[in-house]
Amino acid sequence: MHDPIFIKDPITGDIKVSKEERLIIDDKNFQRLRYIKQLGLSYLSYPGANHTRFEHSIGVMHTTREICERLGMDDEELVIAGLLHDIGHTPFSHQVEHTILKYLKKSHEDIGIEIISKSSISDAISKSTLSLSRIKSYMRGKGRGDIICGPLGSDRIDYLMRDSHYTGTAYGVIDRERLTNKFIYRRSRLCIVPSGIRSAESMLIARYYMFLSVYQHHTTLIAGSMLVKAIESAIEEGEIDPNDLKYYNDSTLTTKLLNSETVAKRIMEQILDRRLFKRVVFRSIPYNRVVNINKINEIILNEGVDYNEFIAADIRTKGGDDEISIFDPAANTATKLSDSSQLFNALIDTMTKRRILLIAGSDVSNRRITKVISKLAYL
């Protein structure tokens, strides 16, 4: 008989950890998450944003357990899936995900399943009474998996509160207790009861403003784009095998780039010294306008600007396709939040249509980029 341990967490308080959970947390594959920042390079904009995927994953485990208890569920596989949901993240989290998709054609969820299947984590689960196949299914969002990764899920609840806390912004603060007390699980999905509509709206507002102020801060976007250029340069020159990125943490990748004999070294040094590209264009564009980033790159390159001295990106906001189910237990009826909330519809419409054209470059290249801005107006 092993007594549970408790982890002190600044967001949720004491987190109870079972024997099986501790075996996974102590595994080297999970410990790697200690050294991967939750918000990548956002610390360049928000100095306190040094929290990691490790603490977030433990927070999601805890919140998943709380939701299960409120719903009257006893599902340790779902709790473990919450713990493992981000184990496939590569260095600097989402800022490198596009590169992973480009070279490996895999998402961090796909990589997470691979890591679990081929590591000692699989052995630890197999020695218990838990179902490894059910855990993997939940991690893919199947069945009760939307309790973790759905629009009301434990992942979103934790990252909004945690990111808000460590960036020092108030936008992500939500009434977690009130929200989860309004949950009900019906018709194979996580729903809210009608009296929970205001709490769900509040969460969506928090997420929207976190995107505007934190996740899509122009400094973070520029630094992330520079990092991608550095990584892809090192990959193209054979200095980094993209398959190895799933074993790296932030420090490992940073060291690899600093030891590069390509332009990757210079770019990484610029990021670390916060000598970032300066924005030339950072403006909203109509959601239905055709914007050809390749054409923009071509025009700027034709002006004599080096490829590694500028970035151009079409920034979109995730979550425009979210829908939340409302279940009324008294009437035994299910409806959608979009049928009941004008605020919800306005937020979803705004997120769907929000697009930002970002063009930035080094001090020298920006003079040349500015010359061709008029040519970009029609793009």
PERA-V130603 format. One record per pair of residues at least 12 apart in sequence whose ideal C-beta (glycine too) atoms are under 7 Angstrom apart, sorted by the first residue. I is the first residue (numbers start at 1). J is the second residue. If there is no record, write none. Layout:
# PERA-V130603
<<I:J> <I:J>>
This chain:
# PERA-V130603
<<2:19> <4:16> <4:17> <4:18> <5:17> <5:22> <7:58> <9:55> <9:58> <9:59> <10:165> <11:59> <11:161> <11:162> <11:165> <12:59> <12:62> <12:63> <15:58> <15:62> <20:128> <20:130> <21:61> <21:80> <21:83> <23:124> <24:80> <24:83> <24:84> <24:121> <24:124> <27:120> <27:121> <27:124> <29:87> <29:115> <29:119> <29:121> <30:87> <32:249> <33:52> <33:53> <33:54> <33:57> <33:86> <33:87> <34:52> <34:54> <35:52> <35:249> <35:250> <35:251> <36:52> <36:53> <36:89> <36:91> <36:93> <36:249> <36:250> <37:50> <37:52> <37:92> <37:93> <37:250> <38:51> <38:52> <38:53> <38:56> <38:93> <38:162> <38:163> <39:93> <39:163> <40:92> <40:93> <40:94> <40:95> <40:224> <41:92> <41:95> <41:220> <41:223> <41:224> <41:227> <41:271> <42:167> <42:214> <42:220> <44:219> <44:220> <44:223> <44:274> <45:217> <45:219> <45:220> <46:167> <46:168> <46:214> <48:166> <48:167> <48:168> <49:166> <49:167> <50:166> <51:162> <51:166> <53:86> <53:89> <53:93> <56:86> <56:158> <56:159> <56:162> <57:83> <57:85> <57:86> <58:83> <59:158> <59:162> <60:82> <60:83> <60:85> <60:148> <60:154> <60:155> <60:158> <61:79> <61:82> <61:83> <63:154> <63:157> <63:158> <64:78> <64:79> <64:82> <64:147> <64:148> <64:154> <65:79> <66:180> <67:147> <67:154> <67:180> <67:183> <70:180> <70:181> <70:183> <71:183> <71:185> <75:144> <76:130> <77:130> <77:131> <77:134> <77:135> <77:138> <78:138> <78:144> <78:147> <80:130> <80:135> <81:135> <81:138> <81:139> <81:145> <81:148> <82:148> <82:154> <84:112> <84:116> <84:135> <84:139> <85:139> <85:148> <85:149> <85:155> <87:112> <87:115> <87:116> <88:108> <88:109> <88:110> <88:111> <88:112> <88:115> <88:246> <89:108> <90:108> <90:245> <90:246> <90:248> <91:245> <91:248> <91:249> <91:250> <91:252> <91:253> <92:227> <92:250> <95:224> <95:227> <96:228> <96:231> <98:228> <99:228> <99:231> <99:232> <100:245> <103:235> <103:242> <104:242> <104:243> <109:139> <109:140> <111:246> <112:139> <113:136> <113:139> <115:246> <116:136> <146:189> <146:190> <147:190> <150:190> <151:322> <151:324> <152:190> <152:192> <152:200> <152:324> <156:207> <157:176> <160:172> <160:174> <160:206> <160:207> <160:210> <161:173> <161:174> <161:176> <163:210> <163:214> <164:210> <167:214> <169:213> <169:214> <171:206> <171:209> <171:210> <171:213> <172:206> <172:210> <173:206> <174:202> <174:203> <174:206> <175:199> <175:202> <178:199> <179:196> <179:199> <179:203> <182:195> <182:196> <182:199> <184:327> <184:329> <186:327> <186:334> <187:334> <189:325> <191:325> <191:326> <191:327> <191:334> <192:324> <192:326> <193:327> <193:328> <193:329> <194:326> <194:328> <197:326> <197:337> <197:340> <197:341> <200:324> <200:337> <201:341> <201:343> <201:344> <204:344> <204:347> <205:347> <207:319> <208:347> <208:351> <211:317> <216:315> <216:356> <218:279> <218:282> <218:358> <219:276> <221:313> <221:315> <221:358> <222:276> <222:277> <222:279> <222:311> <222:360> <223:271> <223:276> <225:311> <225:313> <226:267> <226:270> <226:271> <226:276> <226:277> <226:311> <227:271> <229:267> <229:308> <230:257> <230:264> <230:267> <230:268> <233:262> <233:263> <233:264> <234:256> <234:257> <234:260> <234:262> <234:264> <237:262> <239:260> <239:262> <240:256> <254:268> <263:308> <267:308> <277:310> <277:311> <277:360> <277:361> <277:362> <278:360> <278:363> <278:366> <279:358> <279:360> <280:359> <280:360> <280:361> <280:366> <280:369> <280:370> <281:357> <281:358> <281:359> <281:373> <282:356> <282:358> <283:356> <283:357> <284:355> <284:356> <285:355> <285:357> <287:352> <287:353> <287:355> <291:314> <291:357> <291:379> <292:379> <293:312> <293:313> <293:314> <295:379> <296:312> <296:376> <296:379> <297:312> <299:372> <299:375> <299:376> <300:312> <300:369> <300:372> <303:368> <303:371> <303:372> <304:368> <305:361> <305:365> <305:368> <305:369> <306:365> <309:361> <309:362> <309:365> <310:360> <310:361> <310:365> <310:369> <311:360> <312:359> <313:358> <314:355> <314:357> <315:355> <315:356> <315:358> <316:355> <317:351> <317:354> <319:351> <320:348> <320:351> <320:352> <322:348> <323:336> <323:337> <323:338> <324:337> <326:340>>
